[in-house]
Amino acid sequence: MTDIAKNENDIMLEVRELSIQFGGLRAVDELNMKVKKHALYGLIGPNGAGKTTVFNMLTGVYKPTTGAIFLDGANITGKSPVEINKSGIARTFQNIRLFKGMSVLDNVKIGMHNQVKYTAIEGILRFPRYFKEEKMMNAKAEELLAVFGLENEKDTLSQNLPYGKQRKLEIARALATNPKLLLLDEPAAGMNPNETAELMNTIRFVREEFNMTILLIEHDMKLVSGICEELTVLNFGQELCQGETSAVLNDPKVITAYLGE
Amino acid sequence: MKKQKLNNLITLGGTSVLCVVMAVLYSVGALDGNHMLKGMLVLIGIHIIWALSLNLTVGILGELSLGHAGFMCVGAIFGGTVSQIIRANAAECPPGIRLLITLVVSGIMAAVFGLLIGIPVMRLRGDYLAIVTLGFGEIMKSIANNIYLTLDANGLHFGFTKPPENVDEATAKQILKGSIGMQTPQDTNIWWVAAILIITLFVMMTFINSRSGRACMAVRDNYIAAQSVGINVTKYRLMAFTISAGIAGIGGALYAHSVPMITFGKFDYNFSILILVFVVLGGLGSMRGSVIATIILYALPEMLRKVNENIVNARMLIYAVILILLMLWKNAPFFINLREKIKARFKKSDTARSGGAEA
């Protein structure tokens, strides 16, 4: 009994028998997963395995058909994306989704939306609280941008940033929501080896600097083997293999799933 | 950030100065020789208020609303009714107070309509939303065209499609006369329009640069990402839509009290599109653009009328051609390239000059 209690305390995310059905297709089938606090956990698998679907269930975009999700001990199954973000999950997207028509600084400030409390009326009539909280937001956003080396581009429209920096900005925006758990959906997609190496450093740095738990989806095996401590491999919506990175990547089942017989 | 602030100050300051100068010139009688300009000023001001309010829905929220005239109509009806009741019951009430009460009531009523329409409509997006708002605008116009309201010693009598019966003929006063419209006290003057315009512009700009305005723009730019950072999408869409409707209603009431006789047939689909043209050509999301585009595009047909008697018949044709050219100037690749070239040339001469100075 004591063993379980101890376990539950250092588990950030627990997924129990999570399944989702789209019509006749069972996209994710009875997935079990435990992500420890402060871990760097990878979710990998061939194309169409259901990785992004898992992310969408974790962030409330899809409602799971059966199963449960616990974040830091609290049940968040079936909550809306907004509530889930408030309870502490932030994410980035496979195809970058920035607020294109707005400046880099504003993108990060939108991430802090729920951390300031002034109302629309206070904003329109410019009450003192508006100035106080905006000042706080600006300072914090600039701090975050400096972490990602974007401080010189804070007034640039986010759509004019180069690709690698857009990825970084998306991570900065996610961190601005003050999450407990960060989900990264293919952060290295479309990056060259140099950019990927830089990204690996950034992810490690984010974990240490913000004491963050990170769950990521990735196809780039160099990145996965380089930074992830534990992996879950999905294939056709089912868990194929789970465990420490080196053991999983050398598992014959995993190699077969990726390369065929 | 600094640059943006400066830009906003220029827009707000420039518009305010223009408003005050025009209002002063108008009041001291400097414009008496120019009947056209004199007649147009109040109307231009009201149209700017409408364009600004629509820009909030179309430019900031990113939703195409084709029923903006519906909210103006709501404002005009409630405003006109209130002011006529005050005129009948409290004749000693000064016009300024009467108009103030009218504007508050019409703004609130239009905002309430905006909220009620918004609750179902804001579940939709894109084309569907445009179609529903289009329907709303037409419904409002048709209802307004069929309402009869008569005030007598016993109170208000309401009739739909036909005048109410059993009114006390001796004291009866028709307030709303169906498709004939209504006769409101002409309380609106240039100072009221200037003041409301400046307030509207101020509200728009402070709203955009606040937490709520940024949330609206986030929803416009990426719906899913906005949800993922914890923005309550429906709440902010509804908020922007309601504010937009309320301001349109205030504009409607101002309009209703600036003309001697108002018919609700005016607030039709074409009128919504007219305002939309101002907004689109001024630039989506650009408040300064809305102000400038409205002034130019509203004045243009009237100016053409004055140029030459022969042009009078062809003036709408010329107007259309100018609209098309403006759109091409903004969007056609040929003109975009041309603009880039001109810009590059200016930049080159700039750098050459500064380079020379350094050497």
Interface residues (C-beta under 8 A of the other chain):
Chain A: T59 V61 S80 P81 V82 N85 K86 A90 R91 F93 R97 L98 F99 K100 G101 M102 S103 L105 D106 K109 I110 G111 H113 N114 V116 Y118 T119 A120 G123 I124 L125 R126 Y130 E133 N138 K154 D155 R173 A174 A176 T177
Chain B: M1 K3 Q4 V203 T206 F207 N209 S210 R211 S212 G213 R214 A215 M217 A218 R220 D221 N222 I224 A225 A226 Q227 S228 V229 G230 I231 N232 V233 M239 G285
